[in-house]
């Protein structure tokens, strides 16, 4: 089952496909984002705001978000915990 997580401004990502959530501040990450933009593999979900997180997916796409990496990770983890609790309550 697909587990969607909000990455800001009503944009959602399948959390099962996320490999990592990283900060865009380091030079290698900036180069990776620029390469993805040049190759059409970057998805800008910032709605014109500053990019604060880069989500790397299994397919190699990069999703740019204006939320902090900690915020997105918290949402992903919260979704997983709620599903575990739901599974336990059904047993």
C-alpha positions in Angstrom: 0.0 0.0 0.0 1.3 3.5 -0.9 2.0 5.7 2.1 1.9 9.3 1.1 3.7 12.0 3.1 3.1 15.8 2.7 6.3 17.6 1.6 4.7 21.0 1.7 2.0 23.1 -0.1 -0.3 20.0 -0.7 2.4 18.1 -2.5 2.8 14.5 -1.4 5.4 11.8 -2.0 5.2 8.0 -1.7 7.3 7.4 1.5 8.1 3.8 0.4 10.1 5.2 -2.5 12.3 7.7 -0.4 15.9 6.7 -0.1 17.1 9.8 1.8 16.1 13.3 2.9 19.1 15.6 2.8 20.0 19.3 3.3 20.9 21.2 0.1 23.6 23.3 1.7 26.7 21.2 0.8 28.4 21.8 -2.6 28.1 18.2 -3.8 24.3 18.3 -3.1 24.0 21.5 -5.0 25.8 19.9 -8.0 23.5 16.9 -7.7 20.4 19.1 -7.8 21.8 21.1 -10.8 22.5 17.9 -12.7 19.0 16.6 -11.9 17.5 19.8 -13.2 19.5 19.6 -16.4 18.4 16.0 -16.9 14.8 16.6 -16.1 15.0 14.5 -12.9 14.2 17.3 -10.4 10.7 17.9 -9.1 10.4 21.4 -7.6 7.7 21.3 -4.8 8.9 24.5 -3.2 6.3 26.8 -4.7 8.9 29.5 -5.2 10.3 29.4 -1.8 13.9 28.5 -0.7 14.8 24.8 -0.9 15.5 23.4 2.5 15.4 19.7 1.8 16.2 17.4 -1.1 14.4 14.1 -1.2 16.1 11.3 -3.2 13.9 8.6 -4.5 14.5 5.1 -5.8 14.0 6.2 -9.4 16.8 8.7 -9.1 14.4 11.7 -9.0 15.1 14.6 -6.7 12.2 16.3 -5.0 13.0 19.8 -3.7 11.0 20.9 -0.7 10.8 24.1 1.4 10.3 22.1 4.6 13.3 21.2 6.8 14.6 17.6 6.5 13.7 17.0 10.1 10.1 18.0 9.5 9.7 15.6 6.6 11.5 12.8 8.4 9.2 13.3 11.4 6.2 13.1 9.1 7.5 9.8 7.5 8.2 8.3 11.0 4.9 9.4 12.4 3.1 7.7 9.5 5.0 4.5 10.1 4.3 4.5 13.9 0.6 5.1 13.3 0.5 2.2 10.9 2.2 -0.1 13.5 -0.2 0.9 16.2 -3.1 0.4 13.8 -1.8 -3.1 13.0 -1.4 -3.9 16.7 -5.0 -2.7 17.5 -6.4 -5.0 14.7 -4.8 -8.1 16.2 
